[in-house]
């Protein structure tokens, strides 16, 4: 039985596979094809929706706050991160009256965070961040939004603020570092050329034995030639380390291709990360050497602090479109009646509670916050949301080192392969149009922004995981791990040049417990977790979900996933509202069309209980 041909840019595989190589059958195949539609195909509920009136609660934003605007067009977006801002953007462009409620600051984890007290002489404060932002070329939804955000004289708005970096550096402790040029390749893609090109790139760039590089290329080919049914039915339930048999390979293989890939991309251990998620990313980075269909270079960054060159202009644009923002507003609960949300309970910074009424509610807070809103009344109508309690969150937060001298580490990102805490970094001044000297006290010439992906392994200085280190210990530990990699062949990082450091304020030290708390954890795609993630719309007629935990095509906790999920939520809302407005544009991840015949063969093999034709390991 042949798998339906992989669909163009409006289709996406949103189906759930089951463990093992079961025969799906024609009906299941049809359902899978139907679920791939990025625009909801639920029955459209026509007519004007009655306005939900919330019960009066004294104080705060008012006893009961009804959003101003036309009946049937009022939307409360709960959360002002990338998902919430995207939903507000798409809805306001289509004539809806939108109010965004955010408890802290707009932009969520993507925002820049000013370093308190660092600015002098009229200069703005040094820009800190939760972690550095990067925008792979295969991102499509975020760039599409950026083109609709005006920025100065840029012909394509904020999108023109993206810069492609030219290389990536893999730094080793007491060993040779590897620099990989980031440029597109060419030629015709066949199984043989795929194996040869990927194997040669890995063997040359990472100085890995040809046999192990070839083995890894073979494993990528198995995934890239797998049908949807196998990806969801088998690879979704398999860990990356089992898939690549990392425990049977060399130390170099485990360090570079098993551990580093998972810890850097998804902040997860290779023993728990889903093959489907890691394979999807490998398919984009390594399975598309010609960058076909990409929006830009393989690895891109912004040419300035994120809020200054993206998020602040975005909020200005949304205000121009009529979007209202309420800050210091934390959603604590949702009221339900007759399969509808009648109000959102909001608490302000003084602890006063009020209720917001609207025609539609878009929940756009992170997974760990969203699942606290699912009351027994909500779960009685959408019982599948209870599975969100089985989703896993981990830590991936950043620290910035401000330097008095410019850095020459790499013209792009650097991965510290042997670091105990799985560190990655980028020196930012080389990328920025507004130089770092224009911030702070004027003496800082560079910012080394570092992401910490492993908070659970002991460090090299104190023998403790980052979760159990004070902020000062974290700064010393990260610095020690960086210098152990960079200064083994010469001094690239000098302590004398260190001006100051700034740890993501989402990390807070709890003295009584002797460990940190994290206000901004990251969703992890563990093996088998797809079935725990919800659709953007369900049986609650006027409730829509947007966030990187929602089922998306990109299937990774990223800004791209948040943006895509918000578009899917808006499309579902438009269906329910009976709107004739154009649906949000949806994109799919690239799959090499040259391998499509192999995927059709694999669909037949999977249905028959057979392995992928290239899976000779079994």
C-alpha positions as CSV (number, residue, x, y, z in Angstrom):
1,X,0.0,0.0,0.0
2,X,1.5,3.3,-1.1
3,X,1.7,6.3,1.2
4,X,-0.1,9.4,-0.1
5,X,2.4,11.6,-1.8
6,X,3.9,14.2,0.5
7,X,1.9,17.4,0.1
8,X,3.0,20.9,-0.8
9,X,3.4,23.8,1.5
10,X,-0.2,23.8,2.9
11,X,0.0,20.3,4.2
12,X,1.6,18.9,7.4
13,X,1.7,15.4,9.1
14,X,-0.3,16.1,12.2
15,X,-1.3,12.4,12.7
16,X,-0.5,10.2,15.6
17,X,1.3,6.9,14.9
18,X,1.3,3.9,17.2
19,X,4.2,1.9,18.5
20,X,5.5,-0.8,16.2
21,X,5.1,-1.7,12.6
22,X,1.4,-2.2,12.5
23,X,-0.7,-2.3,9.3
24,X,-2.5,1.1,9.1
25,X,-5.1,0.2,6.5
26,X,-6.7,2.4,4.0
27,X,-9.0,4.2,6.4
28,X,-6.2,5.2,8.7
29,X,-4.1,6.3,5.7
30,X,-7.0,8.5,4.6
31,X,-7.3,10.0,8.1
32,X,-3.6,10.6,8.2
33,X,-3.8,12.5,4.9
34,X,-6.8,14.5,6.1
35,X,-5.0,15.4,9.4
36,X,-2.0,16.7,7.4
37,X,-4.1,19.7,6.3
38,X,-2.6,22.8,8.0
39,X,-6.1,24.5,7.8
40,X,-8.6,23.0,10.1
41,X,-11.3,20.9,8.4
42,X,-13.7,20.7,11.3
43,X,-17.3,21.6,10.7
44,X,-17.6,25.3,10.5
45,X,-19.8,26.8,13.2
46,X,-21.7,29.6,11.4
47,X,-23.3,32.7,12.8
48,X,-22.4,35.3,15.5
49,X,-21.3,33.8,18.8
50,X,-23.0,35.0,21.9
51,X,-20.8,37.1,24.2
52,X,-19.7,35.3,27.4
53,X,-20.4,37.3,30.5
54,X,-18.0,36.7,33.4
55,X,-19.0,36.8,37.0
56,X,-18.1,39.9,38.9
57,X,-15.0,39.9,41.0
58,X,-14.0,43.0,42.8
59,X,-10.7,44.9,42.2
60,X,-7.9,44.6,39.7
61,X,-8.8,45.5,36.1
62,X,-12.5,45.9,37.1
63,X,-15.2,43.6,38.4
64,X,-15.8,42.2,35.0
65,X,-13.9,43.4,31.9
66,X,-15.5,42.9,28.5
67,X,-13.2,43.7,25.6
68,X,-14.3,46.7,23.6
69,X,-15.2,46.1,20.0
70,X,-17.8,44.6,17.8
71,X,-19.9,41.6,19.0
72,X,-18.5,38.3,17.7
73,X,-15.1,39.8,16.9
74,X,-13.5,40.2,20.4
75,X,-10.5,38.0,21.1
76,X,-8.5,37.7,24.4
77,X,-5.0,36.5,23.7
78,X,-3.6,35.1,27.0
79,X,0.2,35.4,26.8
80,X,2.5,37.9,25.0
81,X,5.3,35.7,23.7
82,X,6.0,34.8,20.1
83,X,2.9,32.7,19.9
84,X,0.6,35.4,21.4
85,X,2.1,38.2,19.3
86,X,1.7,36.0,16.2
87,X,-2.0,35.3,17.0
88,X,-2.6,39.0,17.6
89,X,-0.9,39.9,14.4
90,X,-2.9,37.5,12.2
91,X,-6.2,38.3,13.9
92,X,-5.8,42.0,13.8
93,X,-5.0,41.9,10.1
94,X,-8.3,40.2,9.6
95,X,-10.4,42.7,11.5
96,X,-10.7,41.2,14.9
97,X,-10.6,43.3,18.1
98,X,-7.6,41.8,20.0
99,X,-6.3,42.4,23.5
100,X,-3.1,40.6,24.7
101,X,-2.7,39.9,28.4
102,X,0.9,39.3,29.5
103,X,2.2,38.8,33.1
104,X,5.8,40.0,32.6
105,X,7.2,41.5,29.4
106,X,6.2,41.2,25.7
107,X,8.3,38.8,23.7
108,X,8.5,36.0,26.2
109,X,11.8,34.0,26.2
110,X,12.8,35.8,22.9
111,X,13.0,39.3,24.4
112,X,16.0,41.2,25.3
113,X,16.5,41.8,29.0
114,X,18.2,45.1,30.1
115,X,21.0,44.6,32.6
116,X,19.8,46.7,35.6
117,X,22.0,49.8,36.4
118,X,24.5,49.2,33.6
119,X,23.7,52.2,31.4
120,X,25.5,55.5,32.1
121,X,26.0,58.8,30.3
122,X,22.6,58.6,28.6
123,X,23.4,55.2,27.0
124,X,20.8,52.4,27.2
125,X,21.5,49.5,29.5
126,X,23.5,46.5,28.3
127,X,21.2,44.0,26.5
128,X,20.9,40.6,28.2
129,X,18.8,37.7,27.1
130,X,17.3,34.4,28.1
131,X,19.5,32.8,25.4
132,X,20.8,33.8,22.0
133,X,18.4,33.7,19.1
134,X,19.2,32.0,15.8
135,X,17.0,31.6,12.7
136,X,17.8,28.5,10.5
137,X,17.2,29.0,6.8
138,X,14.4,26.4,6.9
139,X,12.3,28.7,9.2
140,X,9.4,30.0,7.0
141,X,6.7,31.2,9.4
142,X,8.8,33.6,11.4
143,X,10.4,35.2,8.3
144,X,7.0,35.6,6.7
145,X,5.8,37.5,9.8
146,X,9.0,39.6,9.8
147,X,8.3,40.8,6.3
148,X,5.1,42.3,7.6
149,X,6.8,44.3,10.3
150,X,8.0,47.7,9.1
151,X,11.6,48.7,10.1
152,X,13.0,52.0,8.9
153,X,13.7,52.0,5.2
154,X,14.1,48.2,5.0
155,X,12.3,47.0,1.8
156,X,11.3,43.8,3.6
157,X,10.9,45.2,7.1
158,X,12.4,43.3,10.0
159,X,13.4,40.4,7.7
160,X,16.2,42.5,6.4
161,X,17.7,42.5,9.9
162,X,18.6,38.8,9.5
163,X,22.3,38.0,8.7
164,X,23.6,34.7,7.5
165,X,26.7,33.6,9.5
166,X,29.6,32.0,7.5
167,X,30.8,29.2,9.7
168,X,30.3,27.1,12.8
169,X,33.0,26.1,15.2
170,X,33.2,22.8,17.1
171,X,35.7,23.4,20.0
172,X,37.4,20.6,21.8
173,X,39.2,20.5,25.1
174,X,42.9,19.6,24.6
175,X,42.2,18.8,21.0
176,X,41.9,20.3,17.5
177,X,38.9,22.6,16.9
178,X,36.9,22.2,13.7
179,X,35.4,25.1,11.6
180,X,32.7,24.2,9.2
181,X,31.9,26.6,6.4
182,X,28.1,27.2,6.1
183,X,27.4,27.3,2.4
184,X,25.0,25.5,0.1
185,X,26.1,22.5,-2.0
186,X,24.9,21.3,-5.4
187,X,24.4,18.3,-7.5
188,X,21.6,15.7,-7.9
189,X,20.4,14.0,-4.8
190,X,20.3,10.2,-4.9
191,X,20.8,7.7,-2.0
192,X,24.4,7.2,-3.1
193,X,25.2,10.9,-3.4
194,X,23.5,11.6,-0.1
195,X,25.6,9.0,1.7
196,X,28.8,10.2,0.0
197,X,28.2,13.9,0.6
198,X,27.1,13.7,4.2
199,X,29.8,11.1,5.1
200,X,32.5,13.2,3.4
201,X,31.4,16.4,5.2
202,X,31.4,14.7,8.6
203,X,34.6,12.9,8.1
204,X,36.4,16.0,6.8
205,X,34.9,18.7,9.0
206,X,35.0,16.7,12.3
207,X,38.0,14.5,11.4
208,X,35.9,11.4,12.2
209,X,36.9,7.9,10.8
210,X,35.3,7.3,7.5
211,X,33.5,4.2,8.7
212,X,31.7,6.0,11.5
213,X,30.9,9.0,9.3
214,X,29.5,6.6,6.7
215,X,27.4,4.8,9.3
216,X,25.9,8.1,10.5
217,X,25.1,9.1,6.9
218,X,23.4,5.7,6.5
219,X,21.2,6.4,9.6
220,X,20.2,9.8,8.2
221,X,19.3,8.2,4.9
222,X,17.1,5.6,6.7
223,X,15.1,8.4,8.3
224,X,15.0,10.7,5.2
225,X,13.6,7.8,3.2
226,X,11.0,6.8,5.8
227,X,7.3,7.3,5.2
228,X,5.0,9.3,7.5
229,X,3.6,6.1,9.0
230,X,7.0,4.9,10.1
231,X,8.0,8.3,11.4
232,X,5.0,8.5,13.6
233,X,4.6,4.7,14.3
234,X,8.2,3.8,14.9
235,X,10.7,6.7,15.0
236,X,8.4,8.8,17.3
237,X,8.8,6.0,19.9
238,X,12.5,5.5,19.6
239,X,15.3,7.4,21.3
240,X,18.1,9.0,19.3
241,X,20.8,7.0,21.1
242,X,19.1,3.7,20.4
243,X,18.6,4.7,16.8
244,X,22.2,5.6,16.1
245,X,23.4,2.8,18.6
246,X,25.5,5.4,20.3
247,X,26.4,3.1,23.1
248,X,28.2,0.8,20.6
249,X,30.2,3.5,18.9
250,X,33.4,5.3,19.7
251,X,33.8,8.1,22.2
252,X,34.1,10.6,19.3
253,X,30.9,9.4,17.7
254,X,29.0,9.7,21.0
255,X,30.4,13.2,21.7
256,X,29.9,14.7,18.3
257,X,26.9,12.9,16.7
258,X,24.9,11.5,19.5
259,X,25.2,13.8,22.5
260,X,26.0,17.1,20.9
261,X,23.2,17.1,18.4
262,X,20.5,16.4,20.9
263,X,21.8,18.7,23.7
264,X,22.4,21.6,21.4
265,X,19.2,21.4,19.4
266,X,16.6,20.2,22.0
267,X,18.4,20.5,25.4
268,X,17.6,16.8,25.9
269,X,19.7,13.7,26.5
270,X,20.1,11.4,23.6
271,X,18.6,8.6,25.6
272,X,15.2,10.3,25.7
273,X,15.0,12.5,22.6
274,X,12.7,11.3,19.9
275,X,14.3,10.1,16.6
276,X,11.4,11.8,14.7
277,X,12.3,15.2,16.2
278,X,16.1,14.9,15.8
279,X,15.7,13.3,12.4
280,X,13.4,16.1,11.2
281,X,16.1,18.6,12.2
282,X,18.8,16.5,10.5
283,X,16.7,16.4,7.4
284,X,16.7,20.2,7.2
285,X,20.4,20.8,8.2
286,X,22.1,17.9,6.4
287,X,19.4,16.5,4.0
288,X,19.0,19.7,2.0
289,X,22.6,20.6,0.9
290,X,21.3,22.9,-1.9
291,X,19.0,24.7,0.6
292,X,16.0,24.2,-1.7
293,X,13.0,26.2,-0.5
294,X,14.9,27.7,2.3
295,X,14.2,31.3,3.3
296,X,17.8,32.2,3.6
297,X,21.2,31.0,4.8
298,X,21.6,27.8,6.9
299,X,22.2,29.8,10.1
300,X,21.1,33.4,10.6
301,X,21.1,35.8,13.5
302,X,19.7,39.3,14.0
303,X,21.9,42.4,13.5
304,X,21.1,43.8,16.9
305,X,19.5,43.1,20.3
306,X,16.3,41.0,19.7
307,X,13.9,43.5,21.1
308,X,15.4,46.5,19.4
309,X,15.5,45.0,15.9
310,X,12.5,42.7,16.0
311,X,10.1,42.6,19.0
312,X,9.7,46.4,19.7
313,X,8.9,47.1,16.0
314,X,6.5,44.2,16.1
315,X,4.6,45.6,19.1
316,X,4.5,49.0,17.4
317,X,3.0,47.4,14.3
318,X,0.4,45.6,16.4
319,X,-0.6,48.8,18.1
320,X,-1.0,50.4,14.7
321,X,-3.3,47.5,13.8
322,X,-5.4,48.2,16.9
323,X,-4.1,45.6,19.3
324,X,-4.4,46.5,23.0
325,X,-1.9,45.2,25.5
326,X,-2.4,44.7,29.3
327,X,0.9,44.0,31.1
328,X,1.2,42.6,34.6
329,X,-1.8,40.4,33.9
330,X,-1.5,36.8,34.9
331,X,-4.2,34.3,33.8
332,X,-5.2,32.1,36.8
333,X,-8.2,30.3,35.4
334,X,-10.9,29.9,32.8
335,X,-14.6,29.7,33.4
336,X,-16.7,27.3,31.5
337,X,-20.4,27.0,30.6
338,X,-22.1,25.0,27.8
339,X,-18.8,24.0,26.2
340,X,-17.7,27.6,26.0
341,X,-15.2,29.7,27.9
342,X,-17.2,32.5,29.5
343,X,-14.3,34.4,31.1
344,X,-10.6,34.4,31.9
345,X,-9.7,35.1,35.5
346,X,-6.8,37.6,35.6
347,X,-4.6,38.7,38.6
348,X,-2.7,41.9,38.4
349,X,0.7,42.7,40.1
350,X,-1.1,43.9,43.3
351,X,-2.9,40.6,43.6
352,X,-6.3,42.0,42.5
353,X,-8.4,39.6,40.5
354,X,-10.8,40.4,37.6
355,X,-12.5,38.5,34.9
356,X,-12.2,39.1,31.2
357,X,-15.0,38.3,28.8
358,X,-14.5,37.8,25.1
359,X,-16.0,36.0,22.1
360,X,-12.8,33.9,21.6
361,X,-9.9,33.0,23.9
362,X,-6.4,32.1,22.6
363,X,-4.3,30.5,25.3
364,X,-0.7,31.4,24.3
365,X,1.3,30.7,27.5
366,X,4.0,28.0,27.8
367,X,3.1,24.4,28.4
368,X,4.0,24.4,32.1
369,X,1.6,27.3,32.6
370,X,-1.2,26.2,30.3
371,X,-1.7,22.8,32.0
372,X,-2.4,24.6,35.3
373,X,-5.5,26.1,33.6
374,X,-7.1,22.8,32.8
375,X,-9.7,22.6,35.5
376,X,-12.0,19.6,36.0
377,X,-14.7,21.5,34.0
378,X,-12.3,21.9,31.1
379,X,-11.1,18.4,31.2
380,X,-14.6,17.1,31.2
381,X,-15.0,18.6,27.7
382,X,-11.4,18.2,26.4
383,X,-10.1,15.2,28.3
384,X,-7.1,14.9,26.0
385,X,-5.6,18.0,27.6
386,X,-4.9,15.9,30.8
387,X,-2.1,14.2,28.8
388,X,-0.1,17.5,28.8
389,X,0.9,16.5,32.4
390,X,3.1,13.9,30.8
391,X,5.0,16.4,28.7
392,X,8.6,17.0,29.9
393,X,10.3,20.3,30.4
394,X,14.0,20.9,31.0
395,X,16.3,23.8,31.4
396,X,18.2,25.7,28.6
397,X,19.1,29.1,29.8
398,X,21.8,31.6,29.0
399,X,24.5,33.8,30.5
400,X,26.2,36.7,28.8
401,X,29.8,37.8,29.4
402,X,30.6,41.4,28.5
403,X,34.1,42.0,27.3
404,X,36.3,45.1,27.2
405,X,38.0,43.8,24.0
406,X,36.6,42.3,20.8
407,X,36.5,38.6,20.5
408,X,37.7,36.5,17.6
409,X,36.3,33.0,18.3
410,X,34.2,32.2,15.2
411,X,32.2,34.0,12.5
412,X,29.1,32.2,13.8
413,X,28.1,29.8,16.6
414,X,30.5,27.7,18.6
415,X,29.7,24.3,20.2
416,X,32.0,23.3,23.1
417,X,32.0,19.5,22.5
418,X,33.6,18.4,25.8
419,X,31.9,20.9,28.1
420,X,30.2,19.3,31.1
421,X,27.2,21.6,30.7
422,X,26.8,21.3,26.9
423,X,27.7,25.0,26.1
424,X,27.2,26.9,22.9
425,X,28.0,30.5,22.2
426,X,28.2,33.4,19.8
427,X,30.1,36.7,20.0
428,X,27.6,39.3,19.0
429,X,29.3,42.6,18.3
430,X,30.6,41.4,14.9
431,X,26.9,40.9,13.9
432,X,25.4,44.1,15.2
433,X,24.7,47.3,13.3
434,X,24.6,49.2,16.6
435,X,27.8,48.3,18.3
436,X,28.0,47.2,22.0
437,X,30.0,50.3,22.9
438,X,26.8,52.3,22.5
439,X,25.3,50.5,25.5
440,X,26.2,50.4,29.2
441,X,29.1,52.5,30.3
442,X,30.7,52.6,26.8
443,X,33.7,50.4,27.7
444,X,32.1,47.0,26.6
445,X,33.3,46.0,23.1
446,X,31.8,42.6,22.8
447,X,29.1,40.3,24.3
448,X,29.7,36.5,24.4
449,X,26.3,35.0,24.8
450,X,26.4,31.5,26.1
451,X,23.6,28.9,26.3
452,X,23.7,26.2,29.0
453,X,21.9,23.1,27.7
454,X,22.8,20.6,30.5
455,X,21.8,21.7,34.0
456,X,22.0,18.3,35.5
457,X,25.6,17.1,35.1
458,X,28.4,18.0,37.5
459,X,30.7,20.8,36.5
460,X,34.5,20.9,36.4
461,X,35.1,23.4,39.2
462,X,32.6,22.6,41.9
463,X,31.5,19.1,41.0
464,X,27.9,20.3,41.1
465,X,25.2,20.6,38.4
466,X,24.2,24.1,37.4
467,X,20.9,23.6,39.2
468,X,22.8,23.5,42.5
469,X,25.2,26.3,41.8
470,X,24.7,29.9,42.9
471,X,24.7,32.5,40.1
472,X,28.3,33.4,41.0
473,X,29.3,29.7,40.8
474,X,27.5,29.3,37.5
475,X,29.5,32.3,36.0
476,X,32.8,30.9,37.2
477,X,32.0,27.4,36.1
478,X,30.9,28.4,32.6
479,X,34.0,30.6,32.2
480,X,36.2,27.7,33.2
481,X,34.6,25.4,30.7
482,X,34.9,28.0,27.9
483,X,38.5,28.7,28.6
484,X,39.4,25.0,28.9
485,X,38.2,24.7,25.2
486,X,39.4,28.1,23.8
487,X,42.6,28.7,25.7
488,X,44.3,25.3,25.2
489,X,46.1,26.5,22.1
490,X,46.4,30.2,22.9
491,X,44.5,32.8,25.0
492,X,41.2,33.7,23.3
493,X,39.4,34.6,26.5
494,X,41.3,36.8,29.0
495,X,40.0,37.3,32.5
496,X,41.4,40.8,32.4
497,X,39.0,41.7,29.6
498,X,35.9,40.6,31.5
499,X,33.8,43.6,32.3
500,X,30.7,41.8,33.8
501,X,28.3,39.0,33.3
502,X,24.5,38.6,33.4
503,X,22.6,35.4,34.1
504,X,19.1,34.9,32.7
505,X,16.9,36.3,35.6
506,X,14.5,33.4,35.0
507,X,17.1,31.5,37.1
508,X,16.6,32.4,40.8
509,X,18.7,31.0,43.7
510,X,16.7,29.5,46.6
511,X,18.9,29.7,49.6
512,X,16.7,27.5,51.8
513,X,16.7,24.7,49.3
514,X,20.3,25.1,48.1
515,X,19.2,25.0,44.4
516,X,17.8,27.2,41.6
517,X,14.3,27.6,40.4
518,X,13.6,28.3,36.7
519,X,10.7,30.5,35.6
520,X,11.3,29.7,31.9
521,X,11.9,26.0,31.3
522,X,11.9,24.5,27.8
523,X,9.6,21.8,26.4
524,X,11.5,18.6,25.4
525,X,10.4,16.3,22.7
526,X,10.9,13.0,24.4
527,X,10.2,9.7,22.6
528,X,6.5,9.1,22.4
529,X,5.5,12.6,23.5
530,X,3.6,13.5,20.3
531,X,0.4,11.8,21.6
532,X,0.5,14.0,24.7
533,X,0.4,17.2,22.7
534,X,-2.9,18.8,21.9
535,X,-4.5,20.1,18.7
536,X,-5.0,23.9,18.5
537,X,-8.8,23.5,18.8
538,X,-11.2,20.9,20.2
539,X,-14.6,20.5,21.8
540,X,-14.5,23.8,23.7
541,X,-16.0,26.0,20.9
542,X,-14.2,29.3,21.6
543,X,-10.9,28.1,23.1
544,X,-7.8,27.9,21.0
545,X,-4.3,26.9,21.9
546,X,-1.0,28.5,20.6
547,X,2.4,27.5,21.8
548,X,5.3,25.3,21.0
549,X,3.7,22.4,22.8
550,X,0.8,22.3,20.3
551,X,1.2,19.8,17.4
552,X,3.0,21.5,14.6
553,X,4.9,20.5,11.5
554,X,8.3,21.8,12.8
555,X,7.7,19.8,15.9
556,X,10.3,21.4,18.1
557,X,10.2,24.0,21.0
558,X,11.2,26.9,18.9
559,X,10.1,30.4,17.9
560,X,9.1,28.8,14.6
561,X,6.9,26.3,16.3
562,X,5.3,29.0,18.4
563,X,4.5,31.0,15.3
564,X,3.2,28.1,13.3
565,X,1.0,27.0,16.2
566,X,-0.5,30.4,16.5
567,X,-1.4,30.4,12.7
568,X,-3.1,27.1,13.1
569,X,-5.0,28.4,16.1
570,X,-6.1,31.5,14.1
571,X,-7.2,29.3,11.2
572,X,-9.3,27.2,13.5
573,X,-10.8,30.4,15.0
574,X,-11.7,31.7,11.5
575,X,-13.4,28.4,10.8
576,X,-15.5,28.6,14.0
577,X,-16.3,32.2,13.3
578,X,-17.5,31.4,9.8
579,X,-15.1,34.0,8.5
580,X,-14.4,34.5,4.8
581,X,-11.0,36.0,5.5
582,X,-8.0,34.4,4.0
583,X,-6.4,31.7,6.1
584,X,-2.9,32.1,7.5
585,X,-0.3,30.8,5.3
586,X,1.3,27.5,6.5
587,X,4.6,26.0,5.5
588,X,6.0,22.5,5.6
589,X,9.5,21.3,6.4
590,X,11.6,20.3,3.3
591,X,11.7,16.8,2.1
592,X,13.9,15.9,-0.9
593,X,11.5,15.1,-3.7
594,X,14.1,12.8,-5.2
595,X,13.5,10.4,-2.2
596,X,9.7,10.5,-2.6
597,X,9.6,7.2,-4.5
598,X,11.6,5.6,-1.7
599,X,9.1,6.8,0.9
600,X,6.3,5.3,-1.1
601,X,8.1,2.0,-1.1
602,X,8.7,2.4,2.6
603,X,5.0,2.9,3.2
604,X,4.4,-0.5,1.7
605,X,7.2,-2.1,3.7
606,X,6.0,-0.5,7.0
607,X,2.5,-1.7,6.4
608,X,3.9,-5.2,5.8
609,X,5.9,-5.1,9.0
610,X,9.2,-4.8,7.2
611,X,12.2,-2.5,8.0
612,X,13.2,0.4,5.9
613,X,15.1,-0.8,2.8
614,X,18.3,0.9,4.0
615,X,18.0,-0.2,7.6
616,X,20.7,-2.9,7.3
617,X,21.4,-2.6,11.0
618,X,18.5,-4.9,11.9
